[in-house]
Amino acid sequence: MTGAPDEELIRLARRGDEQAFASLVERYYRAAYASAYAVLGNAGDAEEIAQETFVQVYEKLDRLRDPGALPGWIWRIARDTALKHIRKHKRIRPVGDAPDLNLDEQRPHEPLVAAEEKEQLIAALGELPDEMREAVLMRYWEELEYEEMAERTGVSAAALYQRVCRGLKRLRETIERKDALA
Amino acid sequence: MNDDTQTEGYDHTPEGRELVALLQKYAPPAVDSRKGAQAVMARLGGVRPRGRLRLLIHLAPVAAAAALVAVALLIFTPPPEQPGTPAPVAKQDDAPAPTHTDIRRERGYPEIVATVRGSSGDGLLIDAGAKDGLRVGDELSAAGGVKARVTAVGIFEARISADVPLSRGAEVRARAATEAQQRAAGFADFGGDPGAFLEFGALVSAMPLADARMLGISDGAALRVDETLPALLRDPQSAPAPTLAAQLDLRAGDVIIEVNGSHVRTLNDFGQALGWSHDPRLLSVRILRNGKQLDLRL
């Protein structure tokens, strides 16, 4: 069932087919996780939000009129859920992801620098328009080819390439602007 | 010339490549979509019927109960109200929607705040679990002096038993008093505990250099097991399942040397060696326990 098109899986899931919905979750889990991670910068929370996202997707599946819009819909739900999570947990917003920082290697200054750099990147990603951020992260975090991205989004590969380039340029400008203000 | 043509090829410029490298450097850690899907399905409790069908299913027992009560009222005189301690059952009322676990610092003291999400087996499910430092036997409190105790833990969720019924949406709290709770609270601001390999069932940490060298580990880098979790709640309605760490008989105090033949020096090494896609039946861990080298296998 894992190779079935989204439309078929959605139809079956709406009829209560557990395997069909699990296949959809498996197909887009990494997308939801990446979308949440781009907001939270924290793997554990992003995974929790990814799971919460699919609970919401299941609850609202009947409202999805265009099956082709499913990937973008999942991205937005994951992002909105992550933003709500931040609003609720303002006081504990993480700034770094410890497993990436080699805290165990006894180089006390490096984790702080890395955490700042990462926080800056996550903040800049947060300022990108949704469609640019989605394209950039599909390309570099999900490591999808442009053809795969086109298949998923229904947007041409050429247009997605433009979005990625514009997104990268916008990211650079945002990071430089923040550096100048710092 | 529009903006699109001006930016075309930006990914191949030195600035663009630098940004791509930065994005790749901070890409999220690998995640197992299959396990994620299993966790989602467990949270859904299997695929639940939606819409009108679900409403009918929810209403059916209510209607049946109402009918029974009506019949009982016709037959018996209602007995006087007796104080009692009925089993905790989550009520589907107008309580707030499920929320996320919180580790708060009120007056500088960490506190785990969780929400009741529904019923789970013979208890209640709350949205805090092993990642928040909850362990079986931990005590929690709710409004009105209600006491509860953790009877099973999952990574993100736990099953509790309360001394009086608690509604869905009710808050339960634990003052981060245990070692595990304090450890989780201590890492909450830093993106979570880097040594908590909860899926595997163990919490580990880098050994102090001198301790490792005393054990004869020449480069002084090794990991020590701080705690193992015997079992985790994988499905809210089922019994907890033994963790891989417990099945291997890994114990607190063990020093990890190798996983699947790969030398393990750091937490990152350990995570990578465990991998996400390994076949657990082939997992082997070489450890030092009380100065003796042991190979643990399933």
Interface residues (C-beta under 8 A of the other chain):
Chain A: A13 R14 G16 D17 E18 F21 A22 S23 V25 E26 R27 Y29 R30 Y33 A34 Y37 G41 N42 A43 G44 D45 A46 E47 E48 A50 Q51 E52 F54 V55 Y58 E59 L61 D62 H85 K88 H89 R91 I92 P94 V95 G96 D97 A98 P99 D100 L101 N102 L103 D104 E105 Q106 E117 K118 L121 I122 V136 Y140 W141 Y161 Q162 V164 C165 R166 L168 K169 L171 R172
Chain B: D3 D4 T7 E8 G9 Y10 D11 E15 G16 L19 V20 L22 L23 Q24 Y26 A27 P28 P29 V31 S33 R34 G36 A37 Q38 A39 V40 M41 R43 L44 G46 V47 R48 P49 R50 G51 T99 H100 D102 I103 R104 R105 K131 F156 F187 A188 D189 F190 G191 G192 D193 P194 S205 A206 L209 T266 L267 N268 G271
